[in-house]
Structures are given as structure tokens and as C-alpha cells.
Amino acid sequence: MSDFLSSDLLDDRRLLQLAKRVAANWDQLARLLSVAEDEVGDLLLTEGHSHHGAFRMLWEWREASSNLETSFNLLLDALRQLGHSDDVEQIFR
């Protein structure tokens, strides 16, 4: 997995692609990723259910992550729980 992550699997371009696909329920994804509830609330107030809000949440989550491999696996699991398995295959192949 570290080979994937060394090639920036969680780069801004991929996060933006993902944000566009999860915009309608990014707050649910944020909760599965253990993003603080107050951060989710603030982003919902300022961005709503938009891909901008989803991207900001994903970007802040990635920046706060101390272990990219663990974070990446958590993201994949959360996306699959929310029914985004196809998105996982298309974005992270």
C-alpha cells in the first residue's frame, strides 16, 4: 500500500474527483472518517451539500491524518459503506 501512497493516491486531484461524487452525502462520509462534529456543522453552514464542502472536508481530513496508509484504508471502507464502491474503483485504481 505504501507504494500507492508514495505516488500521492490522496492528492488534490483525486480528492476533488471524489468530492464531486459524494457531494450529496459528504457529511455522512465525514462522520465515518471521525471528522469533528463541529467542523462538519461549520462546513454545512458555509458550503452546504456541495462538492466544495466535500473537498474542504476531505482536504482537512487528509491534512490532519498522521498515517496516510491507515487513513486511506479508512476512506475506502467508509466509501464502500456508503455505496460508493464504483467510485473507489474509478478514482483509486
C-alpha positions as CSV (number, residue, x, y, z in Angstrom):
1,M,0.0,0.0,0.0
2,S,2.8,2.4,0.7
3,D,3.8,2.3,-3.0
4,F,0.3,3.7,-3.8
5,L,0.6,6.4,-1.2
6,S,4.1,7.4,-2.3
7,S,2.5,8.3,-5.6
8,D,0.0,10.6,-3.9
9,L,-3.1,8.5,-4.1
10,L,-4.7,11.1,-1.9
11,D,-3.7,14.1,-4.0
12,D,-5.9,17.1,-4.5
13,R,-7.0,15.9,-8.0
14,R,-8.3,12.7,-6.6
15,L,-9.9,14.3,-3.6
16,L,-11.7,16.7,-6.0
17,Q,-13.0,13.8,-8.2
18,L,-14.2,12.1,-5.0
19,A,-15.8,15.3,-3.7
20,K,-17.9,15.7,-6.8
21,R,-19.2,12.1,-6.4
22,V,-20.0,12.3,-2.7
23,A,-21.3,15.9,-2.5
24,A,-24.9,14.8,-1.7
25,N,-23.8,12.9,1.5
26,W,-20.3,14.1,2.3
27,D,-21.4,14.8,5.9
28,Q,-22.1,11.1,6.4
29,L,-18.7,10.3,5.0
30,A,-17.2,12.9,7.4
31,R,-18.8,11.2,10.3
32,L,-17.4,7.8,9.2
33,L,-14.0,9.4,8.9
34,S,-14.4,10.7,12.5
35,V,-14.2,14.3,11.5
36,A,-15.2,16.5,14.4
37,E,-19.0,17.3,14.5
38,D,-18.4,21.0,14.9
39,E,-16.2,21.0,11.8
40,V,-19.0,19.2,9.9
41,G,-21.6,21.6,11.1
42,D,-19.4,24.7,10.2
43,L,-18.8,23.3,6.7
44,L,-22.5,22.5,6.2
45,L,-23.4,26.1,7.1
46,T,-20.9,27.7,4.8
47,E,-20.8,25.2,1.9
48,G,-24.0,23.0,2.2
49,H,-24.0,19.7,0.3
50,S,-21.7,20.9,-2.4
51,H,-18.6,19.4,-3.9
52,H,-16.8,22.5,-2.4
53,G,-17.8,21.4,1.1
54,A,-16.9,17.8,0.4
55,F,-13.5,18.8,-0.9
56,R,-12.8,21.1,2.0
57,M,-13.8,18.3,4.4
58,L,-11.6,15.7,2.6
59,W,-8.7,18.1,2.4
60,E,-8.8,19.0,6.1
61,W,-9.2,15.3,7.0
62,R,-6.2,14.4,4.9
63,E,-4.1,17.2,6.3
64,A,-4.9,16.1,9.9
65,S,-4.1,12.4,9.1
66,S,-0.9,11.2,10.7
67,N,-0.8,7.8,8.9
68,L,-1.8,8.0,5.3
69,E,-2.0,4.2,4.8
70,T,-4.4,3.8,7.7
71,S,-6.3,6.9,6.6
72,F,-6.6,5.6,3.0
73,N,-7.9,2.3,4.2
74,L,-10.5,4.1,6.5
75,L,-11.6,6.2,3.5
76,L,-12.0,3.1,1.3
77,D,-14.1,1.3,4.0
78,A,-16.2,4.4,4.6
79,L,-16.9,4.9,0.8
80,R,-17.9,1.2,0.5
81,Q,-20.3,1.5,3.5
82,L,-22.0,4.5,1.8
83,G,-22.4,2.6,-1.5
84,H,-19.6,4.2,-3.4
85,S,-17.7,1.1,-4.4
86,D,-17.8,2.0,-8.1
87,D,-16.2,5.4,-7.3
88,V,-13.5,3.7,-5.3
89,E,-12.6,1.6,-8.4
90,Q,-12.7,4.5,-10.8
91,I,-10.8,7.0,-8.7
92,F,-8.3,4.8,-6.9
93,R,-7.4,2.2,-9.4
